[in-house]
Amino acid sequence: MDSDLILKENRFFVTSSGLQLNEDGGQEVGPSDSSGVTMASGGSLVSLLALNRNRNRNRNRSLNRNRNRNRNRNRNRYDIDADNTAPDMQEPWKEREKLHDLIDEWIDLPLAPPPSMEELRRQCQDLLVKQYLLTQPAQALRRQEITTEATFELSRYLRPLNIEDAGGYDATISLILKVMALTDEIGLRYKARYNVMRPNQLEPRLRPFLDNPGHASYPSNHSFQSFAVAFMISRMIPEHPASSELFRSARRIAENREWAGVHYAADSKAGHDLARMVAPVLEKVLQDEMLAAQSEWI
């Protein structure tokens, strides 16, 4: 019931504990209870202050819900979902067609083969150390990063460029998303070629912080995609100091996947090397997108 209507249709009384409303239509009030609140003859009293508190509480709850919804909408505007697509980006089919037209330039690049099983077992020992260290309080930030980066959330790419909360960089963000979409396809092809098992499949004592993705380990697609973004931005705005920060961010993202127990160090290195070799092909495929993005910086 609306509180204004309650005021018109009912009497209210001042008591020792606050303002009380008699819902019984102005009947005589009964004795006070032990708390000093005057009780109506039917015992049906509603505190006007409580009504106001509830109304304010509901209003604040709605405001907070709307505020959080807007905050999450902005924060997740360019998050990439589990299927590596962004909510606000259409499938880059034209760019994929160009990529496929140039398949001979990237399908058989001289990427070093994965290490031997003996070397991979040695790298697993390093992962066991990281697994223990990750449980320590000092690694709380890294644990948070690992969880966030599992969805390819874009803040790790936008923050080094200082455009995480800035407007006017839609072409740059679109370029980053298209680089990640194309390199995801390329990386999966190389994974299928080498078919390297995940670290915990080789070392049962490993307990990955994240679930293993449903594909092979070598090379790391997180490393490949992150370094590919860094290479493309550095080619687009080579003199901008933030472009070098993208390489540091890419290195951190790649290493976090090792700390999570889902990649070997060799996977991270292969991702970097593949990104370096694929960058010239991506320049051809995304030439128009790079020019559009570059215009936002010049």
C-alpha positions in Angstrom: 0.0 0.0 0.0 1.3 3.5 -0.8 2.4 5.4 2.2 0.6 8.6 1.2 -2.7 6.6 1.0 -2.0 5.2 4.4 -1.6 8.7 5.9 -5.0 9.8 4.4 -7.0 6.8 5.5 -5.5 6.0 8.9 -4.5 7.6 12.2 -1.0 7.5 13.6 0.4 8.0 17.1 3.6 9.1 18.7 5.0 6.5 21.0 8.2 6.1 22.9 9.7 4.0 20.2 8.7 6.2 17.2 5.7 7.0 15.0 3.0 4.3 14.9 0.2 4.0 12.4 -3.2 2.4 13.3 -4.5 0.5 10.4 -7.8 -0.1 12.1 -9.4 3.1 10.9 -9.0 5.2 14.0 -10.3 2.8 16.6 -9.3 3.3 20.2 -5.9 2.2 20.9 -5.1 -0.4 23.6 -2.4 -0.6 26.2 1.2 -0.3 25.5 3.3 -3.4 25.2 6.4 -4.0 27.1 8.5 -2.0 24.6 6.3 1.1 25.0 4.5 0.8 21.7 0.8 1.5 21.9 -1.1 -1.4 20.4 -4.4 -1.1 18.4 -7.4 -2.9 19.6 -7.0 -5.4 16.9 -3.3 -5.7 17.4 -2.7 -4.7 13.8 -0.2 -1.8 13.9 2.3 -0.8 11.2 5.2 1.6 11.8 5.2 4.4 9.4 8.9 4.7 10.0 9.3 1.1 9.1 7.3 1.6 5.9 9.6 4.5 5.0 12.6 2.4 5.7 11.3 -0.4 3.5 10.4 2.0 0.7 13.9 3.6 0.9 15.5 0.2 1.1 13.6 -0.9 -2.0 14.5 2.3 -3.8 18.2 1.9 -2.9 18.1 -1.7 -3.9 16.7 -0.7 -7.3 19.2 2.1 -7.7 22.1 -0.2 -6.8 20.8 -2.9 -9.1 20.6 -0.4 -12.0 24.0 1.0 -11.1 25.6 -2.5 -11.0 23.8 -3.4 -14.3 25.2 -0.3 -16.0 28.7 -0.9 -14.5 28.7 -4.6 -15.6 27.4 -3.6 -19.1 30.2 -1.2 -19.5 32.8 -3.5 -18.0 31.7 -6.4 -20.2 31.1 -4.5 -23.3 34.1 -6.0 -25.0 34.5 -9.2 -23.0 35.0 -12.2 -25.2 32.8 -15.2 -24.3 33.8 -18.8 -24.0 33.3 -19.3 -27.7 35.8 -16.5 -28.4 33.2 -14.0 -29.7 32.5 -10.6 -28.4 28.9 -9.5 -27.7 29.2 -6.3 -29.6 31.3 -7.6 -32.5 29.9 -9.5 -35.5 31.7 -12.5 -36.9 34.6 -11.1 -39.0 33.8 -13.3 -42.0 35.3 -10.9 -44.5 38.6 -10.9 -42.7 38.5 -14.7 -42.4 38.0 -14.9 -46.2 41.1 -12.8 -46.6 43.0 -15.0 -44.1 42.0 -18.1 -46.0 43.1 -16.6 -49.3 46.5 -16.2 -47.8 46.6 -19.7 -46.1 49.8 -20.6 -47.9 51.6 -17.8 -46.0 50.7 -19.0 -42.5 49.7 -22.7 -42.6 53.2 -24.1 -42.5 55.4 -21.5 -40.7 58.7 -22.7 -39.3 57.6 -22.9 -35.7 59.9 -25.0 -33.7 58.5 -28.5 -32.8 57.5 -29.1 -29.2 60.2 -30.3 -26.7 60.8 -33.9 -26.0 58.7 -35.7 -23.4 61.8 -35.6 -21.1 62.0 -31.8 -21.4 58.3 -31.4 -20.9 58.5 -33.5 -17.7 61.3 -31.2 -16.5 59.1 -28.2 -17.2 56.4 -29.8 -15.1 58.6 -29.6 -12.1 58.7 -25.9 -12.5 54.9 -25.9 -12.7 54.7 -27.9 -9.5 56.6 -25.1 -7.8 54.3 -22.5 -9.3 51.3 -24.5 -8.2 52.4 -24.3 -4.6 53.4 -20.6 -4.7 50.0 -19.8 -6.3 48.3 -20.8 -3.0 50.2 -18.2 -1.0 48.7 -14.8 0.0 51.4 -13.0 -2.0 49.9 -14.4 -5.3 46.3 -13.2 -4.6 46.5 -10.7 -7.5 47.8 -13.4 -9.9 45.0 -15.7 -9.0 42.5 -12.9 -9.8 44.3 -12.2 -13.1 44.2 -15.9 -14.0 40.4 -16.1 -13.5 39.8 -12.9 -15.4 42.1 -13.8 -18.3 40.3 -17.1 -18.7 37.6 -15.3 -20.7 40.0 -13.0 -22.7 38.6 -10.0 -20.9 40.1 -7.0 -22.7 41.2 -4.8 -19.9 44.7 -6.4 -20.0 45.0 -5.0 -23.6 43.3 -1.7 -23.2 44.9 -0.7 -19.9 48.4 -0.5 -21.2 47.2 1.8 -23.9 45.4 3.9 -21.3 42.0 3.6 -23.1 40.2 1.2 -20.8 37.7 3.8 -19.7 38.2 6.2 -22.7 35.9 6.8 -25.6 36.8 7.3 -29.3 38.8 4.1 -29.7 36.2 1.8 -31.2 38.3 1.1 -34.3 41.3 0.2 -32.1 39.2 -2.1 -30.0 37.6 -3.7 -33.1 41.1 -4.3 -34.5 42.2 -6.1 -31.2 39.1 -8.2 -31.3 39.6 -9.2 -34.9 43.3 -10.1 -34.3 42.2 -12.3 -31.5 39.5 -14.0 -33.5 41.8 -14.7 -36.4 44.7 -15.9 -34.3 42.4 -18.2 -32.4 41.7 -20.1 -35.6 45.3 -20.2 -36.6 46.4 -21.3 -33.2 43.9 -24.2 -33.1 45.3 -25.5 -36.4 48.8 -25.6 -35.0 47.6 -27.2 -31.7 45.9 -29.9 -33.7 49.1 -30.5 -35.7 51.4 -31.0 -32.7 48.7 -32.5 -30.3 50.7 -32.1 -27.1 49.1 -33.3 -24.0 48.3 -30.9 -21.1 50.8 -30.7 -18.2 48.6 -32.5 -15.7 48.2 -35.3 -18.2 51.9 -35.8 -18.1 52.4 -35.0 -14.4 49.5 -36.3 -12.2 50.6 -34.3 -9.2 49.6 -31.1 -11.0 46.2 -29.7 -10.0 45.4 -26.9 -12.5 43.9 -23.8 -11.1 41.6 -23.8 -14.2 39.9 -26.6 -16.1 41.9 -27.8 -19.1 40.6 -26.4 -22.4 39.3 -29.0 -24.8 42.2 -28.9 -27.1 46.0 -29.6 -27.2 48.6 -27.6 -25.3 51.2 -26.5 -27.8 51.4 -23.6 -28.6 49.5 -21.5 -26.0 46.7 -19.6 -27.7 46.7 -17.0 -24.8 50.3 -16.3 -25.5 49.8 -16.3 -29.3 46.9 -14.0 -29.2 48.3 -11.6 -26.6 51.6 -11.2 -28.4 49.8 -10.9 -31.8 47.9 -7.9 -30.4 51.2 -6.4 -29.1 52.9 -6.9 -32.5 50.0 -5.4 -34.4 49.6 -2.3 -32.2 53.4 -1.8 -32.2 53.4 -1.8 -36.0 50.4 0.6 -36.0 51.8 3.1 -33.5 55.5 2.2 -33.2 56.5 5.4 -31.5 53.8 5.3 -28.8 55.4 4.3 -25.5 52.3 2.2 -24.5 53.0 -0.2 -27.3 55.9 -1.7 -25.4 53.7 -2.1 -22.4 51.5 -4.4 -24.4 54.4 -6.8 -24.7 54.8 -6.8 -20.9 51.2 -7.5 -20.5 51.3 -10.3 -23.0 54.2 -11.9 -21.2 52.3 -11.7 -17.9 49.2 -13.3 -19.5 51.3 -16.1 -21.0 53.1 -16.8 -17.7 49.8 -16.7 -15.8 48.7 -19.7 -17.9 51.8 -21.5 -16.7 51.0 -20.6 -13.1 47.4 -21.9 -13.7 49.0 -25.3 -14.6 47.4 -25.5 -18.1 50.6 -24.7 -20.2 54.2 -25.4 -20.3 56.8 -22.7 -20.6 57.5 -24.1 -24.1 53.8 -23.3 -25.0 54.3 -19.7 -24.0 57.5 -19.3 -26.1 55.8 -21.0 -29.1 52.9 -18.5 -28.8 55.3 -15.6 -28.9 57.2 -17.0 -31.9 54.1 -17.8 -33.8 52.7 -14.3 -33.2 55.9 -12.8 -34.6 55.7 -14.9 -37.7 52.0 -14.4 -38.3 52.1 -10.6 -37.8 53.0 -9.8 -41.5 50.0 -11.9 -42.7 47.7 -10.1 -40.2 48.9 -6.8 -41.6 47.7 -7.8 -45.0 44.4 -9.1 -43.8 43.7 -6.2 -41.5 45.2 -3.3 -43.4 42.0 -1.3 -43.5 41.3 -1.9 -39.9 44.8 -0.8 -38.9 44.4 2.4 -40.9 41.1 3.1 -39.2 42.6 2.4 -35.8 45.7 4.5 -36.5 43.5 7.5 -37.3 42.3 7.5 -33.6 45.9 8.0 -32.4 47.3 10.5 -34.9 
